[in-house]
Amino acid sequence: MSAVLIASTLYFFVYYFNIDIDGFKITSSIGESLFFIFCIKLMNFINFSGFTMQQFDEFVEESTVWLLRIGVTGFIAEVIAAILRYFTEIHESKLRSLLHLVYVIIIASFFFSISTVSFVVISKRGQAQIPTVVKYMHHYSEFYELTHSYGLFRKMTGLYGRPEIILEGSYELNGPWTMFDFYSKPGKLNERPRFVLPHQPRLDWQMWFAALGTYHNNAFFLSLTYHLLRNNSEVTYLMKKYPFEEKLPKFIRADLYLYHYTTINLKNKWPKDYWRRDFQQEYMPSVTREDAKLSDYLYQNGFVLKKQFTLMNQDLNLENKLRTLHDLVRTLNPTTFVDSVILAHAVLFVAYTKFRKVTAVRIATVIWLRRKALLKVDNNLKIVRIGFIGMGSDKWPGKFYRKFIDNLNMRSLLASLRFSNSNGQLSQRESFPPRPFFPPSSKKYLVDYYTGNDAEPQHLLYKSEIVVVMYYAPWSRRCTKTRVVFEKVARSLSASSDISFAAVNCFFPHGECRKSHKTYTYPVIVAYIGKQSLMYTGLLASDYIYRWISRLRNPIRRLIGPVAVNSFLDEFDDAVIAFFHAEIAFAVSYEFQQYIKAALMVFQRQNLLDKVGFAIVTNSSLAMSLNSSPRAWIQLRSWNLTFNYNGSNITAYKIFDWVKNQAHKSNGLQWISPEMNGIAKSEEMLSILQHGATVVMFVDRQVLYPHSWTISVMKQTIMEYYACGADLTNQMKSRSYKLDALLNESGRIIAVSSHKCEKMDARTVEIRKCCMTKKTSLMSRCFQCHSKEGVNFSENGSCNQLPLFFYNTYSSLFHNVPCLSVLSALGEEQLLSDCCAFLISRNQKLDVSQDKSEQCAKYRLARNLYNRISGSASSTSYPFDATSITGLSCDKNNSLRFVGVDGRYGDYILKRLRRPYNGQVAALIVDPGTERTFFMQNEFSRHIFRDFLRAFHNGSLVPHVISQASQKEPKILKHNDLSVLSNSNAKSFRTDINSSEDAVVFFSGGNWHGPSASVIHVYHSVAHYFHPFLKLIKFFIIDVSLNDLPWQFQMDTLPAVLFFPAERKSSSSRFPALVPLTVPNLIAFIVTRCRRELRWQLALFSCSFSSLCIKKNNLRLQKIAVMIRNDITLLKLIESSSYEHSHLFQHLIRRRSKQLHFTRKLLKIVSISKFS
C-alpha cells in the first residue's frame, strides 16, 4: 500500500511539474528551478506554464477532501483492528483490558476529530464536510493549542540562506575575538552538521529564533550573553566548549551571517568546508561584563534572580537527589545518553520476549512505539508511556515484566484521568476585555486596534503608502509615556495622505498580534513601506520620531542640475550620490531597489540619520561631471574627501556597510543618541571614549530644525581643527560659508513659518468665530449652494464657484462685529466659501494646502517642545579671525574627537559629574589616558570654544573634581556639651588635613553603604570623647561616593579611618583593617599617634574627676623629683673628678635641673587640684 502511494505521488510530480534531475540540480518547465519558482511566488509574480493558479487551487481542494476521507478510513480501520485484537487475544483481566481499550478509543477519537478541523483549513469543501459537533469541540479546546494547522511556521526561513548568530568574546575591545562553539548550531565552516535526533538541543533551537529578530526585543539572548560573560556552568555546559576557562572575557559581541551548504562538484576534490557564509550586519554591539544597566534590565524581567528561588514546602531530600542526578547526566553527551536509554529499553523488551513468543513485526512495532512514547514529555517533565495489553507468562521473569508493564499502564491511566479532570493546569481567571488605549479624539488621525486583531501590515497598507505602527502593552509605563509622544507625531502628520498611523495592543492574550509576534519589551514602533519593515531604534521623543518618518517618506532625492547637486552636498556632512540611467531607474531595476533599501537601512541608525543623505543622478552629462565612469556608480562625498564604491555587485547590505564605515572615518561631529530601550547607557559613547581624548558637547538639539547657530559654530571649529594644508584650509573656508548660508536659510524658514502659521491660526479662529455666529443662517445657504447647478464643491465641502446673485442677495450676513475684520481681509466670496467648508465638512477644517499644513504642524510641534526655536545668532563674528585654530591637530599625537549629545535626554554624564544640564551649551573633554575631565567654564561662543581646545593642548586646563556641596556649620555647635562631625569635600580636603591640629578622617561609602552606617556611631562617640580638645585635634567625615579624592586616598575597602599628625602630614596612618572598629581600639589608635600635649591634657582631664588618681600621681611625682635630685647630686660629684668631660656633665646637669623644675611645677598643680 505504501509503495503504491509513493509511486503515485512521484508520478504526479514528474508528470505535472515536468521535473528533470541533472546532477545535483532539480529543474522544471514551470521555471528555472523549484527554488526560483518559490522566490517568484513570494514576489507575487506567479506565471505557471504547466497549469494555472486556479487549477492548482482546485487540485488542493480535491486532494484535501480525499486525504480527509483516507484518514478517517484508516482511523476507523485501526479502531476495528484494536477491537478484534481484544476479542482474539488472551487477557489476564478482561475488565481491565476493556476499560483500557475504551479509554484509548475515546481519547484517540477526540484528538483525531479536533485535528481534522486544523487539517482542512486550506479547503472550503473539506470544512463543509466536518460535523458541527466536531467544530464545537475544536472551538472549546482551541485555547489549549492541542492541534495546529500545518506546522508552526507559515513562511519557511532559510530559503536564501540560513541566518545564524555568531557570538564572540574578547579580553580587549579591539580583539582578538574568539567564537563560542555551540553543540549543534553551525559555527565553524569546516565542522560537519551534527546528527542529534531524537535529542533536541534547546539552546541551539532558541538561537535560531533569535536570528530571526533583534536583540532589543529578546531578553533570552541578553541573558545568554550575561551568563557567558560570567561562565555560568548551568549555561556553558549546554555548549560544546567554553573557550574562556582560564580567564573570563571582558567583552562579548554578536554578528549575523547567512550560512549556505557548500556546493559539491564531482569533477573537483571534495571541499574541506561544509559551510560558506556571508556577513549581513552587526547583530549586537560589544557589551562589557561591568555593564550595570544590562544586569538591572535582566533583574527587572526575571532572567537573573537576586535571591535564590525557593519553594514554600521544599523537600530538601528530593532536591538533593534531583541535583545529584542532574550533575551526573550533565557530564554525558546528550545524544549518546538519549540513544542509550532507548537502547536499554529495547534490550529489556527483547529480554522479555525471550519468555513469550511474538512475531518480529510486533517486536519492531512495540520498540518503535516505546521510542515514540519516550519522547512524549509534558510540561511537568513527566514521561507518558503507552501501555500494552495481553502480555502474560507462567515463569517468574514473565510475571516480573508483566507486573512492571501493568503498573506503568495503571499509572498512565490514573495520571491521564487526573490530567483530564484538572484541565492540565491551575484554574485561571478570564482576563478583562481590552479597552481603547488612545483617547477618542485621536481617531481622526490614528487607529487603535486595542483588541490586537485585524492589524496585519498588508491590511494597513491599503490606506496609505507608509504606515507607522506602535505595538504596545496597556500595563507598560513606557507605553503610557510614549502614547502622548506618538499621538503628537500622528497629529502633526494628519494632513499627509501618503502616511497613516496605527496602534496595536500586542499583549491581549486572545489577539492575533500576541499570537503572531513575540516581543520582550514595549513599545515597539515599526514603519511598513510595501514589503519592507523598519523598526525605530531611536529616542522615544516626538521630534526624533517625526524626523525619522520624514526621512523615510523621502529617502532618495533626484538631482537634476549642478545647483541641486551643490545644494545637496552642502546640506549633509556625508552625501551619497548614485548614477543610474533613466530607463534603469524608472524601471525599478534590482540595483536601484538595493540602493533604496540601503538608504532605509542607514536611516535606522540614529547617528547617521542627519549626517548622511542619499540622492541619484539620471542625467549622463551631469554624472560625467561628478564621475568619469559611464556605468552606474555610487559615490560618498564629505567636505574634504571623496570615496567611490568599488563593490563588484550592488547589494543593500554591502552598500550599508560601506556607507557606515566611510562615515565613521570622517572627522566630523558625531551625534550620540540614548538607546530606546535603555539596555545600556550608551555603547557608542563607551567605545568612543575608550579610543582617546574626546570633546563631548551637550546642546539643546533641535532635530526638527537642525541648522542652528551653535551647531554651525561647532562644525566650523571642528573643520578648522582638522584642516592641515592649504588645500584643506580653502575647502574648509568654502564649507564654512555654506554652513552660514544654511543657517541663514533655516532662520528665514523659521521666521516665515512663525509669521504665516501664527497668522493662519489667528485667521482660522476669527473665521470660525464669524461662521459660528451666523451658523443657523449659513447652513441653509451652504446646502443651497451645494444643490445649485454649476456650484462645485470640493471634497471638503467648500464652494469653489458661486453665482453672483447668491452672495449679492445675502451680503448683509457678514456685516456684524465678529466678521468685519475677516471680511475686509478676505472678501465676501472667500469668506462664504470658507464658512461653508467649515460647517459642512466632516472634519470642520478650513481648506489649507498640504505643504503649508505640514509646515505649520512641524512648527507647532517644535514650538511646544523647544524653549526657543533657534535661528541665526543675533551677532556673529567673522569665522576666520586672529583666534582661528586652523590645523591645531596636525602636529599633535593626542588629537581630539568630537561628540554631540542632546542635553535634554542624554545628560547622564553631567549628572554624574555634578553639573546637571541647564539648557546652556556645556562642553567637556574626557581624557581616558590621564583619567581626567575638563569643563569649559565660560559661556559658549566661537572664541571661548577655540580657547578651550587650545588650552587643552597647552596643558593649562584645570581638571574637574567631583565635590560635594559644602554645608554650613549648624548653630547647635554653640552649645559646649554637643559635638557635630564636620563634613569635608574634595575641594576642602587638603585644607582640612593640612591644618595645625591633628586630624582624623572617616572615609564613608555614603548613606546607602551598610558597613559605613553600622560603625558611624563608634566614630561619633570617639569624636565626642575628644570634643574638649578641639584646639589640638579635629574629626572629619567625607563621602567618597560624592567626592573625587587623589589616588593616594582611594581606599580598597570602606569604611576607613586615617590619622594625620599636625606637623607630619605625610606620615599619616590608617586604622588596621583586621582590628575591630570599637571605641577603645579607636581611642588607643589615636592616643598612640597624637601629640604629647594632647596626651597630657587627656591624662589631666581623666584625673580631674577622681581624688585617688590625683593622690597616686602626687606620690609618683614626688618619687620622680627625689630621683632627679639624686641624679643631679651624683652628676656634680662625677664632674668634680673628671676634668676632661666636665662640659658634658654640665649639660646633663642643666637638663636634669629643667626636668626637676617642671616636675615641681606639675607637682604644685597636682597638689592644688588635690586640695581644691
Protein Blocks (a to p, Z undefined) as FASTA:
>chain_A
ZZmmmmmmmmmmmmmnopacehjaccdfkbmbfklmmmmmmnopaccfkbcfklmmmmmm
mmmmmmmmmmmmmmmmmmmmmmmmmmmpccfblmlmmmmmmmmmmmmmmmmmmmmmmmmm
mpmklmmmpcfklmmmmmmmmmnomaceeijblbdghkloccdddddddfbfnbpadddd
dfklccbfklccddfbfbdcfklmmmmmmmmmcfklmmklmmmmmmmmnopaklmmmpmb
dcblmbccfbdcddddddddddddfkbccdfbfbdcddfbdfbdcddfklmklmmmmmmn
opacfbdcddfblcfklmmmmmmmmmmmmmpcfklmmmmmmmmmmmmmmmmmmmoccdfk
lmmmmmmmmmmmmmmccfkopacddddehiacfbfklmmmmmmmmmmmmmmmmmmmmmmm
nnopacdddddddddfbdfklmmmoccdfkopaiafklmmmmpmbdcdddddfklmklmm
mmmmmmmmmmmmmmpmkbccddddfkbfkbmklmmpccfbdcdddddehjbccddfbdcd
fklmmmmmmmmmmmbccdfblmlmmmmmmmpmbdcdddddfklmmnopaklmmmmmmmmm
mmmpmklmmmpccdddfbfklmmmmomcfbdcdddddfkbccddfbfbdcfklmmmmmmm
mmmmpccdddddddfklmafblmlmmmmmnmccddddddddfklmbcfklmmmmmmmmmm
mmgcjklmmmmmmmmmmmmmmmmmmmmmmmmmmmmmmmmmmmmmmmmmmmmmmmmmmmmm
mmmmmmpghiacdfkopafbdcfklmmmmmmmmmcfklmmmmmmnopmlmmmmmmmmmmp
mnlpacddfklmmmmmmmmmmmmmpmbdcdddfbdcdfblfkbcghklmmcckbccdddd
dfklmmmmmmmnopacehiacdddddfklopacddfbdcdfklmmmmmmmmmnopaccdd
dddddddddfklmpmkbccdddddfklmmmmmmpmbdcdddddebjklmklmmmmmmmmm
mmmmmmmmmmmoccddddfklcccdfklmcfbdcddddddfklmmlgccddfkbccdfkl
mmmmmmmmmcfklmmmmmmmmmmmpfklmmmmmmmmmmmmmmmmmmmmmmmmmmmmmmkl
mmmmmmmmmmmmmmmmmmmmmmmmmmmmmmZZ
